[in-house]
């Protein structure tokens, strides 16, 4: 049942993004930014943790989870160190994912050559 719920949630968000992409002049970059901000906003409202509890990996592998991790890290930094903690702690939770994406992109660029 967990797999089904994760698939349905992630699939619904991806289908919604496709509908936006097909029916508006928004680019994939706009939709990525929209989903990141939406994840941060849902985290601000306290809803994103409930989505993770209900849908599991379906809610944690999407770009909206990046917004959630940015917000929750910044909030934790604010609680620990005050206003400056927002900036010093913001990328703590997501730095591993960002580093992994950079390393994998580098390795793929070495292995495969682009077509002209």
C-alpha positions as CSV (number, residue, x, y, z in Angstrom):
1,X,0.0,0.0,0.0
2,X,2.9,2.3,0.7
3,X,4.2,2.0,-2.8
4,X,0.8,2.7,-4.3
5,X,0.3,5.8,-2.1
6,X,3.8,7.1,-3.0
7,X,3.2,6.5,-6.7
8,X,-0.2,8.1,-6.7
9,X,1.0,11.3,-4.9
10,X,4.1,11.7,-7.0
11,X,2.2,10.9,-10.2
12,X,-0.5,13.4,-9.4
13,X,2.1,16.2,-8.8
14,X,3.9,15.3,-12.0
15,X,0.6,15.1,-14.0
16,X,-0.4,18.5,-12.6
17,X,3.0,19.9,-13.7
18,X,2.4,18.5,-17.2
19,X,-1.0,20.2,-17.3
20,X,0.5,23.5,-16.3
21,X,3.4,23.0,-18.9
22,X,1.0,22.2,-21.7
23,X,-1.6,24.9,-21.0
24,X,0.5,27.9,-20.0
25,X,3.6,29.7,-21.2
26,X,5.5,28.6,-18.1
27,X,8.8,26.8,-18.7
28,X,10.1,23.8,-16.7
29,X,12.2,26.2,-14.7
30,X,9.2,28.1,-13.7
31,X,7.4,24.9,-12.6
32,X,10.5,23.7,-10.7
33,X,10.6,27.1,-8.8
34,X,6.9,26.9,-8.2
35,X,7.1,23.4,-6.7
36,X,10.1,24.4,-4.5
37,X,8.2,27.4,-3.2
38,X,5.1,25.3,-2.7
39,X,7.1,22.8,-0.6
40,X,8.5,25.6,1.5
41,X,5.1,27.1,2.0
42,X,3.5,23.8,2.9
43,X,6.4,23.3,5.4
44,X,5.7,26.7,6.8
45,X,2.0,25.7,7.3
46,X,3.1,22.4,9.0
47,X,1.5,20.3,6.2
48,X,4.6,18.8,4.5
49,X,5.6,16.6,7.4
50,X,2.0,15.2,7.3
51,X,2.4,14.5,3.6
52,X,5.7,12.7,4.2
53,X,4.0,10.6,6.9
54,X,1.1,9.7,4.6
55,X,2.9,9.3,1.3
56,X,6.5,8.4,2.3
57,X,9.0,8.4,-0.5
58,X,6.4,9.8,-2.9
59,X,6.7,13.1,-1.0
60,X,10.4,13.0,-0.3
61,X,11.8,12.5,-3.8
62,X,10.1,15.4,-5.5
63,X,11.5,18.9,-5.9
64,X,8.9,20.2,-3.4
65,X,10.9,18.3,-0.8
66,X,13.9,20.6,-1.6
67,X,11.7,23.6,-0.5
68,X,10.7,21.7,2.6
69,X,14.3,20.9,3.5
70,X,15.4,24.5,2.9
71,X,12.6,25.9,5.1
72,X,13.0,23.4,7.9
73,X,16.8,23.9,8.0
74,X,16.4,27.7,8.0
75,X,13.8,27.5,10.8
76,X,16.1,25.2,12.9
77,X,19.0,27.6,12.4
78,X,16.7,30.5,13.5
79,X,15.7,28.7,16.6
80,X,19.3,27.8,17.5
81,X,21.3,30.9,16.5
82,X,18.7,33.7,15.8
83,X,18.4,35.6,12.6
84,X,21.9,34.9,11.3
85,X,21.2,31.2,11.9
86,X,18.8,31.3,9.0
87,X,21.6,31.8,6.5
88,X,24.2,29.7,8.1
89,X,22.0,26.6,8.5
90,X,19.8,26.8,5.4
91,X,21.6,24.2,3.2
92,X,22.5,21.8,6.0
93,X,19.8,19.2,5.2
94,X,20.1,19.5,1.4
95,X,23.9,19.8,1.0
96,X,24.4,16.1,0.6
97,X,21.8,15.9,-2.2
98,X,23.3,18.9,-4.0
99,X,26.8,17.4,-3.8
100,X,25.6,14.0,-5.0
101,X,23.9,15.6,-8.0
102,X,27.0,17.5,-8.9
103,X,29.2,14.4,-8.6
104,X,26.9,12.2,-10.6
105,X,26.5,14.8,-13.3
106,X,30.3,15.1,-13.5
107,X,30.7,11.3,-13.8
108,X,28.0,11.0,-16.4
109,X,29.6,13.8,-18.4
110,X,32.9,11.9,-18.4
111,X,31.3,8.6,-19.5
112,X,29.0,9.9,-22.2
113,X,29.8,12.3,-25.0
114,X,27.2,14.7,-26.3
115,X,25.9,14.6,-29.9
116,X,26.6,17.6,-32.1
